Amino acid sequence: MDNQYFVGWGTLSLINAGIAQSKNRSGRNWFFLSLFLGPIATLIIVVWDKLPEQKDLSK
C-alpha cells in the first residue's frame, strides 16, 4: 500500500510539471515543488494565469 502512495504522488508531480509548462512556467521547479505540496501545488498552478510568451532574442 505504501508504494502506491509514492507512485501516485510522483505521477501527480509529473502532471503538475506538464501543466506548469503549458502555462509558460518552469516544469522542473514545479515538479520538485509538487513533491512537497502535492494537490496544493496543482490548485496553485490551475488558478494562476498563463505567463506571456517570452520572445527569443537570439534570432
C-alpha positions, -999 to 999 in steps of 0.1 A, spaced: 0 0 0 28 24 8 43 20 -27 10 31 -43 11 63 -23 46 72 -37 37 62 -72 5 84 -71 24 113 -56 51 111 -83 25 109 -110 8 140 -97 42 158 -97 47 149 -134 12 161 -143 18 193 -124 51 198 -143 32 194 -176 5 219 -166 32 244 -155 50 241 -188 17 247 -207 14 279 -187 50 290 -196 64 282 -162 93 260 -152 82 224 -153 113 213 -133 107 237 -105 70 228 -102 79 191 -103 100 195 -72 76 218 -55 48 193 -62 68 166 -44 63 186 -12 30 203 -18 11 177 -39 -25 187 -46 -20 222 -32 6 228 -60 -20 216 -85 -45 241 -72 -20 269 -74 -9 261 -110 -45 257 -122 -56 290 -107 -27 311 -119 -29 328 -152 -7 318 -181 25 338 -184 30 357 -217 53 341 -242 90 351 -240 104 364 -272 136 347 -284 162 374 -288 189 351 -301 174 352 -337 
